[in-house]
Amino acid sequence: MHPLRIENLSYRWPRAERRTLEIGTLTLAPGESLFLYGPSGCGKSTLLSAIAGVVDVPKGVIRLADQDLGALRGGARDRFRVDHIGMVFQVFNLIPWLSALENVLLPCTFSQRRRTRAGDDPARTARLLLDELGLSDPSLTSKQAHELSVGQQQRVAAARALIGKPDLILADEPTSALDEAAKATFVELLARECAEAGTALLFVSHDRGLERHFDRSVDFQDLNRSAA
Amino acid sequence: MLGFSLRSLWNRRFVAGLTVLAIALSVALILGVERLRDGARDSFANSASGIDLIVAPRGNSVQILMATVFGVGGIGTGMTWDSFKWLEDRPEVAWAVPVQMGDNHRGYPVIGTDSSYFEHFRHSGGQPLSLEAGTFLAEDGADAAVVGAEVAARFGYGPGTVIVNAHGSGEVSFDLHDDAPFTISGVLAPTGTAVDRMVLVTLEGFDSIHAQEEVPLADPLDPEAFSADGHEDNAAHEVHDDHATQSDHDSHDDHTAHDDHGSHGTNEAHDDASEDHSEHDDHETHGDHADAEAGHGHEPDRINAVYVGLIDRTNVLGLQRAVNERPSDALSAVLPAVALAELWGITGTAERAMRLMAWAVALAGMIGMVVMLSATLDTRRREFAILRSVGATPTRILALIVTEAAVLTAAGLILGLVLLTVATFVTDPVLSARFGLRLGLNVFGARELATLFIIFCAGLLASLIPAVRVYRMTLADGLSVRL
């Protein structure tokens, strides 16, 4: 079983003149972490959108946990996504008026699979995850998300992506709002947690300084033939 | 989903609270208008039940009904006792109750009548009047008074209390008849009709209020003024005669003072005097009549109205025609039901306007809710994107908005009912004291539930406007929002 397998993916945004994506093959093994780097605007986010199933892709090009994404429609794709993918974005990952803990538990409210895989007591699992990510203080976890610092918010987002052991975590420049020290800590924690959970990690960034934390790294411009 | 909506709304509790308040006000207004209308109609219909015909000096039927049954406004004292006797003796008439009015007790109407009133008056679908304490008006007790439940409760009256009435119908009056006090003989049980706010006295008592006072106030040029306040009592007659003579002199002087046609003025004065005289003759005739026939202890010269009950109600139109065509007295016979229908015809426009306004407020409340939900959409786009990234489908996000609207509307409905109940509780004493209107804290009727349901559905329907926008937006935005 491959968490992610892409073959001959080509994608053009509606009304765009040329293709944004033209990808031959990209495969991730279970628990593998991949660092995908490249400058801004080269189509990295489009690739993540395609993998997350937000943009329509043809059948047979993206397989997520052995499921052809192109064969799923609308709501089924949304449900499939939360079952198998955890996501961390650049900024604004959290619902501001929910507590840190409640934010972490969100995937469990929408996905039966994630809830089951989060153990008997998802709230306890969530606290453990937050603890491992350095947010052990109960006053922090019960705080509303908008009261947390950006670094804390990103770690809460990481915990949310990890809960219920999804097959794949997509991280879209999650460190760009963090300072240098926080960046390294965050990436290290994320990579370690993914490895422990057996979750594959696709980490997209323009910052090659983070490369050393990953099993493998790929230059997006090499991967994407259309960008050349 | 509900918990989530509640949390989300709590996060915007200030605006959400205002929205709920707007909806609540409209709900309270809509139901309040309806209740007021129903209350008024019930109360009016109940007050007039059992009376087949009201006979009064010729006038507008609505005015007659309002004055005679509800003690609102007034009518002239143009009906002679002769006409009453004539009416009472008609073969189709089962009973006739004479009524005098025009005075008030601390703002409550004072009605002069006799014991037959208690015998024949029916309210709220045929119930007779009953006493809470004391006795009904007795034939002999001229200074006795029976007060309605409302009057008794408001001023703490009971049998034995001595009260003083005032002339006119205003609440504040300096023209107190404190020389003619009444002693309360009985307190009526509550009826929920206009009777609750009435003070009932005997015809004799009602007349005696005016025995000493009105004569000096009378217009010397108006012969009617004397006969209108005619009295059995001989002393009063003497007073009358004195004044009549005096005022004739006055008028004579006036005339001579104003113009030089002295002889003409004198003639007029003489005419007046002779007219006066003939009126008094009439009066004496009445007196004889009264002596000849028993049944009514005191027979006033003139009364304001007569409540009539028929043996066979199908004869009501025939009697009405007979009354209208009676040559000696200009009278109107009013069918309470017809007059009520006429009254509702008049107030119908105002009712419709009120109802329209209430629904307009509801519409404003709904628009307020749509505005509130829509205005926050842009700032909530990130929130929706996050929810989608953790597995919420666009349909669920649409449902979230509709749930929020449902919560707001439901809260508005509940708060509206609370407001209405509080408002009813607060205004009920005022409404019943001033207008004899009892709203009561009744349970919800089917129509009210239907109204609430309609408002709720309107709220859900209105929320589809922002909800559909959100649906489209979340589809377009995907998982990351570029603002």
Interface residues (C-beta under 8 A of the other chain):
Chain A: S45 S49 A52 V54 V55 G74 G75 D78 R79 R81 V82 D83 M87 F89 Q90 F92 N93 L94 I95 P96 W97 L98 L106 P107 T109 F110 S111 R114 R160 D172
Chain B: F4 R7 S8 W10 N11 R382 E383 I386 L387 R388 S389 V390 G391 A392 T393 P394 T395 R396 G478 L479 S480 V481
